[in-house]
């Protein structure tokens, strides 16, 4: 009986790791695609670039649903948000941080910490 429980626990962990991996791949795909918009549409107005970014996010959402239906690949929304925060924060640390004042650096890092705390509270203290 204990062996069956351990196998179910392992299977649940593997599913969670798979969902987190799919979410991480979608984050990299999304961030790469978002980085291409200013390169290809650099002369376009900002509002057009913003609209294209929103359209791109809708396309990724549709692609995620297609992967779920056709391939059976599921992603985790909380892992997607976490990996986006991690990606943006690491980009900030390695690229932007050297040109920012200490005050702005502290404010940005504080915001990242607050977003992660908020994500954890939503994930573990929600009604579901």
SULHUCOR-V573926 format. One record per residue. PHI is phi in whole degrees, -180 to 180 (* if undefined). PSI is psi in whole degrees, 0 to 359 (999 if undefined). Layout:
phi=PHI psi=PSI
phi=PHI psi=PSI
This chain:
phi=* psi=319
phi=-67 psi=326
phi=-65 psi=318
phi=-63 psi=319
phi=-64 psi=318
phi=-65 psi=323
phi=-67 psi=320
phi=-65 psi=321
phi=-65 psi=317
phi=-64 psi=317
phi=-63 psi=318
phi=-63 psi=320
phi=-66 psi=319
phi=-65 psi=322
phi=-63 psi=318
phi=-65 psi=318
phi=-64 psi=320
phi=-64 psi=317
phi=-65 psi=320
phi=-66 psi=322
phi=-65 psi=316
phi=-62 psi=318
phi=-63 psi=318
phi=-64 psi=319
phi=-63 psi=318
phi=-65 psi=324
phi=-65 psi=313
phi=-62 psi=318
phi=-62 psi=314
phi=-65 psi=313
phi=-65 psi=323
phi=-64 psi=315
phi=-65 psi=320
phi=-65 psi=328
phi=-72 psi=339
phi=-80 psi=337
phi=-61 psi=310
phi=-65 psi=333
phi=-72 psi=316
phi=-87 psi=338
phi=-122 psi=42
phi=-67 psi=332
phi=-89 psi=354
phi=-77 psi=154
phi=-63 psi=156
phi=-59 psi=319
phi=-64 psi=326
phi=-68 psi=319
phi=-63 psi=321
phi=-65 psi=318
phi=-65 psi=320
phi=-65 psi=323
phi=-65 psi=317
phi=-64 psi=319
phi=-63 psi=319
phi=-62 psi=318
phi=-64 psi=324
phi=-67 psi=323
phi=-64 psi=318
phi=-64 psi=320
phi=-61 psi=317
phi=-64 psi=320
phi=-64 psi=322
phi=-62 psi=317
phi=-66 psi=322
phi=-64 psi=319
phi=-64 psi=324
phi=-67 psi=316
phi=-76 psi=314
phi=-82 psi=317
phi=-104 psi=348
phi=76 psi=19
phi=-90 psi=123
phi=-110 psi=148
phi=-120 psi=167
phi=-111 psi=127
phi=-65 psi=319
phi=-68 psi=324
phi=-68 psi=323
phi=-61 psi=315
phi=-65 psi=316
phi=-61 psi=315
phi=-67 psi=327
phi=-64 psi=315
phi=-61 psi=315
phi=-63 psi=318
phi=-64 psi=313
phi=-65 psi=318
phi=-66 psi=318
phi=-68 psi=323
phi=-62 psi=318
phi=-62 psi=313
phi=-64 psi=318
phi=-90 psi=341
phi=-119 psi=309
phi=-88 psi=328
phi=-56 psi=325
phi=-68 psi=342
phi=-107 psi=14
phi=-116 psi=147
phi=-70 psi=163
phi=-62 psi=323
phi=-63 psi=312
phi=-66 psi=325
phi=-62 psi=314
phi=-64 psi=319
phi=-64 psi=316
phi=-65 psi=314
phi=-64 psi=324
phi=-63 psi=320
phi=-64 psi=320
phi=-64 psi=317
phi=-62 psi=317
phi=-65 psi=322
phi=-65 psi=319
phi=-68 psi=318
phi=-62 psi=317
phi=-62 psi=319
phi=-64 psi=317
phi=-64 psi=317
phi=-64 psi=318
phi=-64 psi=317
phi=-66 psi=316
phi=-103 psi=349
phi=-117 psi=16
phi=-80 psi=167
phi=-69 psi=342
phi=-96 psi=999
